[in-house]
Amino acid sequence: MKRFFLFCVVAFFLNSCNDNDSLYNVDSVLGKAYHDLPETRKRDYLDSIQKNIQVISNDSIKIQLLYKAAAEYYYLKENKSSFKLSNQIYKLSQKRKDSFNMGRALYYMGDCYEDFQKDSAYYYYKESEKIFKLIKNDDRTAKALFNKAHLLFTEGNYVESEVEVMKALQKLRGTDNYELIFKCYYLQSSIHIELEEFDKALEYLKLAQKALTELRKTNKNADYFHDYDVIAIVALCNVYDKKGQYNKSIGELEKIITPELKSKYPKLYSSVIGNLSYSKMKSGNFIEAKKLLDESINLTKRNKDDKGYLYKTINFGEYYLLQHDTASANTYFKEALFLARKLKSGKEVLKALHFLSVSDYPKANSYKDEYVKVSDSIVKQQRISRDTFARIEYETSKIENTNKTLNDKNLFLIIVITLSVILFLVIIIIKNKIAQKKETAFLAQKKVADEELFNLISDFQVQLVKTKEKEQNRISKELHDGIMNQIYGVRLNLGFLNNLDNPESKEKRLFYITELQRIEKEVRELSHGLHTETNFTQADFEFLLHALVQSNNEIASTNFSITVTEKVNWNAYSSVIKVNIYRILQELFLNVNKYAKASECTLTISLNNNSMIIELEDNGIGFEVVNTTEGIGLMNVKARAATIDAEFKIISKPNKGTKITLTLPSPPETE
């Protein structure tokens, strides 16, 4: 029932995540509630969320959660599950081309193998290092190097470990990653302790404490540094013990034993009092040493700390050996030997055999022989590990060299391709320059032609106006001086005849007189109407537009047509507006002929809410308006449109034709 409830809670959180990944918080699933669970329930919890993680659509959140779950599996010593999730992160990051998370996932995978398959762990650390070097991330490269160094240290390859940790410190030079700097210096001091170079070990411990001081400045959380403070002091006291300075060790350890250490950090407290008991035992204070040993070994049992229990068992054996109680000493040493073999801790196996060869005199030679065999076996294993690690380094280096050769070849190809592209671009630029010169020459010719056409039209208009004026004046004079006088004479004669008394004659004469007056008025109106202005008339400008359409029909394969609504009052528009309209249409017709490849092109002029709408639409090939560079002609058209306050709009798509709209505001009212 509890497991069902647990699954429901997980499903609730992750289903919420699916609805809105951006609101998801990893701590909502793996936060305080999770950490308060017992270990067995934690495994069940992690197992239950794995399926639900896969449905998260946001890759960043999914990777974050996978990292968290992989780390929790690792802390629970569920290495296979941790590796599985880390491998999933790697593949997902590889798919996303996320080098950073690929490198990080690789050293997570290496951690999973660290305790039982060293060569695989080393391989993944090396691959991680390679990726972080490639992306020039010095902090993460240093982390991978540190992992390699720590692995080499646990294998007893102290010289190689020192080389790697020095590489890591080199990468960390000038950075503020004081936590990793502390770990590197601490590992370096441990290496020198094993090499029995105690003064150097003390130097590196001082550097580690200095890094810890800098780290403390960046983070005010005291709990964060507490573990580091304690392990640094314990390491310092180990050096004092190795040098026989037990009182110094006792003084430092007693300073850090507090009620808070005992209540909040039981594992650290167990380690501290274990070391303190050893120092007191070696200094001859057996009573206090025994009390501390009893307390320490009980704590390791309670915390299920097998490694800690092994160390305390050896210390207990040594305590009884110093008390000359060989029987008790043998019991503890044999138990330590059994546990060391179980944990595959070669160093502690050798310690137990050494002490047994001293405490169990009858079997001393047997233990000494086994000691030699185990020692040779460890040396052989270290040599194998060293060779394996060297082979991994060599093969990786070989691959890197191969890649470098390929990169050199690729670089050569890139250079050749780049030069080819540059040459191609130069040719294109030269061709464009030539084309621009031709275009400029064409535009110059067009300008001259336009000027000639304008002059011709102007001359034609002047001659036309003069001829019209002359003819109108002639007809006006003829009507006024000839017909009008004759009609006037007839009207007078009829007036005289009106003296006749015949009623019928009178009626006829009155009818003719009225008719003559009507004719006179009509002729006079016609005479005045024949006079003309010298500006464009309604028929003049519309005639020019029809002539423009006709001239384009004669020179192009496109069929041009025009429709003008009768409502357009051209006389209401100034000559400036009409000339600009004419020039705009001239340019647009030219563009249709040059580029559109259209069979039909229609010019429509209409009115809409007192605005004049001029539309030119063709069924040609069209073009992408956004991605097309404007030519000089189109820029001139827009400039002319702006001059007369007209709105200019182009709608076009490839293979869908082109529609150009020119919208003019209402003309100002004329007097």
JOSULMO-V842416 format. One record per backbone hydrogen bond with DSSP energy under -0.5 kcal/mol. NH is the residue of the N-H (numbers start at 0). CO is the residue of the C=O. If there is no record, write none. Layout:
BEGIN
nh={NH	NH}
co={CO	CO}
END
This chain:
BEGIN
nh={4	5	6	7	8	9	10	11	12	13	14	15	16	17	18	19	22	23	27	28	29	34	35	36	41	42	43	44	45	46	47	48	49	50	51	52	53	53	54	55	58	61	62	63	64	65	66	67	68	69	70	71	72	73	74	75	76	77	78	81	82	83	84	85	86	87	88	89	90	91	92	93	94	95	96	96	97	98	101	102	103	104	105	106	107	108	109	110	111	112	112	113	113	115	116	120	121	122	123	124	125	126	127	128	129	130	131	132	133	134	135	136	137	140	141	142	143	144	145	146	147	148	149	150	151	152	153	154	155	156	157	160	161	162	163	164	165	166	167	168	169	170	171	172	172	174	177	180	181	182	183	184	185	186	187	188	189	190	191	192	193	194	195	196	197	200	201	202	203	204	205	206	207	208	209	210	211	212	213	214	215	216	217	217	218	221	223	224	224	225	226	228	229	230	231	232	233	234	235	236	237	238	239	240	241	242	243	244	245	248	249	250	251	252	253	254	255	255	256	257	261	262	263	264	264	268	269	270	271	272	273	274	275	276	277	278	279	280	281	282	283	283	284	285	288	289	290	291	292	293	294	295	296	297	298	299	300	301	302	303	304	305	308	309	310	311	312	313	314	315	316	317	318	319	320	321	322	323	324	325	328	329	330	331	332	333	334	335	336	337	338	339	340	341	342	343	344	345	348	349	350	351	352	353	354	355	356	357	357	358	359	360	362	363	366	367	368	369	370	371	372	373	374	375	376	377	378	379	380	381	382	383	384	385	386	387	388	389	390	391	392	393	394	395	396	397	398	399	400	401	402	403	404	405	406	407	408	409	410	411	412	413	414	415	416	417	418	419	420	421	422	423	424	425	426	427	428	429	430	431	432	433	434	435	436	437	438	439	440	441	442	443	444	445	446	447	448	449	450	451	452	453	454	455	456	457	458	459	460	461	462	463	464	465	466	467	468	469	470	471	472	473	474	475	476	477	478	479	480	481	482	483	485	486	487	488	489	490	491	492	493	494	495	496	497	498	499	505	506	507	508	509	510	511	512	513	514	515	516	517	518	519	520	521	522	523	524	525	526	527	528	529	530	540	541	542	543	544	545	546	547	548	549	550	551	552	553	554	555	558	559	560	562	564	567	569	571	572	577	578	579	580	581	582	583	584	585	586	587	588	589	590	591	592	593	594	595	595	596	600	601	602	603	603	604	605	607	610	611	612	612	613	613	614	614	615	616	616	617	618	620	624	624	627	627	634	635	636	637	638	639	640	641	642	643	644	645	646	647	648	650	652	654	655	656	657	658	659	660	661	662	662	663	663}
co={0	1	2	3	4	5	6	7	8	9	10	11	12	13	14	15	19	20	24	25	25	30	31	33	37	38	39	40	41	42	43	44	45	46	47	48	49	50	51	52	56	57	58	59	60	61	62	63	64	65	66	67	68	69	70	71	73	72	76	77	78	79	80	81	82	83	84	85	86	87	88	89	90	91	92	93	92	96	97	98	99	100	101	102	103	104	105	106	107	108	109	109	110	112	112	116	117	118	119	120	121	122	123	124	125	126	127	128	129	130	132	131	135	136	137	138	139	140	141	142	143	144	145	146	147	148	149	150	152	151	155	156	157	158	159	160	161	162	163	164	165	166	167	168	169	171	175	176	177	178	179	180	181	182	183	184	185	186	187	188	189	190	192	191	195	196	197	198	199	200	201	202	203	204	205	206	207	208	209	210	211	212	213	214	214	219	220	220	221	221	222	224	225	226	227	228	229	230	231	232	233	234	235	236	237	238	240	239	243	244	245	246	247	248	249	250	251	252	252	255	257	258	259	259	260	264	265	266	267	268	269	270	271	272	273	274	275	276	277	278	279	280	279	283	284	285	286	287	288	289	290	291	292	293	294	295	296	297	298	300	299	303	304	305	306	307	308	309	310	311	312	313	314	315	316	317	318	320	319	323	324	325	326	327	328	329	330	331	332	333	334	335	336	337	338	340	339	343	344	345	346	347	348	349	350	351	352	353	354	354	355	358	359	360	362	363	364	365	366	367	368	369	370	371	372	373	374	375	376	377	378	379	380	381	382	383	384	385	386	387	388	389	390	391	392	393	394	395	396	397	398	399	400	401	402	403	404	405	406	407	408	409	410	411	412	413	414	415	416	417	418	419	420	421	422	423	424	425	426	427	428	429	430	431	432	433	434	435	436	437	438	439	440	441	442	443	444	445	446	447	448	449	450	451	452	453	454	455	456	457	458	459	460	461	462	463	464	465	466	467	468	469	470	471	472	473	474	475	476	477	477	478	481	482	483	484	485	486	487	488	489	490	491	492	493	495	496	501	502	503	504	505	506	507	508	509	510	511	512	513	514	515	516	517	518	519	520	521	522	523	524	525	527	536	537	538	539	540	541	542	543	544	545	546	547	548	549	550	551	598	557	600	602	604	564	567	568	569	573	574	575	576	577	578	579	580	581	582	583	584	585	586	587	588	589	590	590	591	591	558	616	560	601	614	562	612	610	607	663	605	610	611	661	603	612	659	601	614	657	599	595	622	651	623	624	630	631	632	633	634	635	636	637	638	639	641	640	662	645	660	658	656	620	652	619	617	650	615	648	613	646	660	611	661}
END
